């Protein structure tokens, strides 16, 4: 078997590759979960800001400041 890897070497290489892929998937899962929480937080914050801007009290243009 000159120039070719043995069955044991091939299995070892595949096991290393699987371990690396599992680590990568775990890392990506953590990042995606963190991003999902951040997106949810920002969506709530945006909804709160929109509600405050669109409320009748915020858009009451008939009340002029005392200096007018």
N, C-alpha and C positions, 0 to 999 in steps of 0.2 A: 504494500500500500504506500509506495513512495509518492510524496507530493499530495497525498490525500490525508485528511484528518481521520482519526479512528472514531469509532462509534462513541466511545467515552468522551473524547474531546468535543465531538459534535453536541452531545447531550449537555456537557458543561457549558458550552457556548450558548446553547438555547436556554438553559436555566438562567444564565447571567442576563440574557436579553429579556426574558420574562420578568426577572426581578426589576430590571431597569424600567420596563413598561409599567409594572405595577406601581412603582414609585412615582412615575410620571403621571399616571392616572390619579393617584392619591393627591399629588400636588395640584393638579388641575381642578380636581373636585373641591379642594379647599378654597382655591381662588374663585371658582364660580359661585360657591356658596357665599363667600364674603361679598362678592359683587351683587348677588341677588338681594342680600340684606341691605346693602347700600342703596340699591335701586328702589327697594320698597320704602326706605327711610326718605329718600329724595322725593318719591311720588307723594308720600303723605305731606311732606313739607310744601310741595308745589300746590297740592289741593288746598292746604290751609292758606297759602298766599293768594291763590285765585279767589277763594271765598272772601277773604278780607278786602280785596280790590273790588270785587263785584258786589259787595254788600251795599244796600241803599245808604247807609251812614257814610261810607267812604266816598260815594258819588254824589252827595248832596251839594249841588253847585249853587243852590239858591241862598244858602247861608254865606254871606260875605263877611270877611274879617272886619273888625271894628274900624280899621283905618280907611275903609272904602266909603 
